[in-house]
């Protein structure tokens, strides 16, 4: 069984990934501000905004995979977004991921067949109003994914990103906090529903698994058809 680090595994998509890995008897370490309540995993406090270096010395290798889940949904008209909004979204979505990858990269190189999974959004490749700040930072994640996939291929480390559409998580609660909102959002997707955390977790675990070790540098859409289809 593998040893996997999930950053932001206490709720939402991250928690679903932790749960699936744990159910498959992998060793799972969750790094988040609050602990994950799933039995049998290790919790270490970590804040993507503070980037405490102590966390890296607390974990020994080898590490078979890293998933970086922290994100933001900061939807505003462009004229109401401040440079501070852009900076905060970039720090949470991009710089936190960079810090985690740099910190754990030596432990993944020891593993020899490791996988890094990052998160983009459907809004990067499908232009959506009011998404300027989040789409900018997630666009940087897509560039980082492809660049690192090329650079780390010689170390047999795969790097991929998942680009979900709207998924029912605590982060998206303001957008999905009533049956009417859930139904309306679902109708905008060709498959007729919003995403569930298990939809995204299944893809993340697939990408982590060594059996799928010929996939790297990809942005995989798990979006109910939103990015490519018009029904």
Protein Blocks (a to p, Z undefined) as FASTA:
>chain_A
ZZdddehilgcjllmmmmmmmmnopacddddfbdcfbehiacddddfklopaklmmmpcc
ddfbdcdfbdcdddddfklpcfklmmmmmmmmmmmmmmmmmmmmmmmmmnopacdddddd
fklmmccehilmmmmmmmmmmmmmmmmmmmmmmnopacddddddddddfklmmmmmcfkl
mmmmmmmpmnlpacdfklmmmmmmmmmpmklmmbghiacddeehmmmpcZZ
